[in-house]
């Protein structure tokens, strides 16, 4: 078959395309509303991070309280600032998924306890038994560990 035998016209389509017309959904905005928010939501300011090396050095020698698999260290700080909190969760505690879950839970529990805490820096250490604790048990254990550091 050569090129001379091929038809030059395309056959007509027998049906209309099955694409919906644009902006059919009346409940959906037709204009672009701007970019979506990316990243974490802004901090509420209830707790801050421990970022300075000298604060970590002071926490090594600060007051400590151990309760079950949790250890809380504390050093006094500026009364005008919210408490500063850091977490130490070793690999023996579990996989990265388990460690991150514990860190999120502890961060939430520290936010709940923040209004009653003394100003300063806190270091919450987590041992291997912590993943076995349910959320309420973790709350109770952390509450007992923080009892000496509350107002």
N, C-alpha and C positions, 0 to 999 in steps of 0.2 A: 504494500500500500504506500503510495507516495503522497506528498503534500497536496497535490492537485485534487485528490479524491476526498479530502477532508472538508466538511462544511465550514464556512466562515462565520455563520451566525450561531449564537448560543440558543439552546432550546428555552422556551418560556417556562417559568416555574408554575407548577400547577396549584400551589397553595401559598398563602401569605406566610412570611416568617413567623415563628412561634415565640417571638420576643415581646414582652410587655412594653407598652409605651412608657416613657420616662415619667417619674413623679406620679405614679398611680396611687400609691399609699398616701391617703390624705392625712393620716396621723403622723406622718414622718415629715420633719422640716425639709423644705426644698432648698434652703440655702445652707451653705457650710457655716457651722456655728463656731469655728475656731479650732485650734489644736486641742487634743485631749490632754489631760493632766498626766505627766509622766513622773515616775519616781515615787518615793514615799511621801505621805502627807506631812505637812509641817508639824514640828514638835509642839506638844502642849506645854512644855516648860516645867513639867512636874519633876523630872529627873534629868540630869545632865550626864555626859560621859566623863570618865576619868581619862584624861589625855596626856597629862604631864608625867614625865619620868620620875620627878622628885615625889609626886603623890604616890606612885606605885612603890617607891622605896620606903616611904613612910608607912604604907599599908603593910609592908612586910613585918614591921615592928609595932603595929597598932594593936588595939584591943581585939581579941578574938572570941568568938562563941561558936561552938560546934553543936549541931543538932542533927542526929541521923546522918544522912549522906551530904548535908550542907554545912559549910563553914562560912561565917561572916566575919570579916575584918572591918574595923572602923577607925578613922582618924578624924578629929574635929576640924571644922572648916569655917568659912565665912558665913555668918548667920543671915546675910542678905541674899545668898545664893541658894538655889534648890540643892538637894543632895546630889552628889556625883556618884555614879554606880558603874562598876566594871564586873565582868563575869569571867571566871576561869573554869573551863569545862574540858577535861583531858580526853584523849582518844580512848582511854580504857572505858569511858562512859558509854560509848557506842559509836555508831556510824555518824557521818556528818548530818544526816537527816535527823537522827535522834538528838544530837547535840544542838542543832538549830531549833528544834521544837522546844527543848528545855530552855534555851536562851530566850525564846519568845515568851514562854510561860512565865519565866522568872522576871522578865522585863515588865510584863503586865502586872504581876503581883507587887513588884517594887513601886510601880506607879500608884497602885491602890494604897500602899503603905506610906507613900511620900509625905502626906500632910502630917503624919504623926512622928516622922523620923527627925532626929537631931541633925542640924546642919553638919556637913562634912562629906568625906569620901567613904564609900563602901565597896568592898570586894567580896563577891559571892562566889565561893568555890563549890564545885559540884563533884561528888564522888560517884563511883560506879553503881551504887544502889538507887540513884535518883530516877532513872527511867522507869523503874517498877512502880513508882508512886503515882497514884491518880492525882488529878488537878487539885482536888480538895485536900488530899493528904499533903501535897506539895505546899499548898497555902498554909496549912496548919504548922508544918515543919519550919517553913520560913518565918512564920509569925513567932514561933518560939525562939528561933535563932535571933530575931530582931528585937526581942522583948527588952534586952538590956540597953538598946540604942534608941528607944522611943522616949518621947517627952512625957 
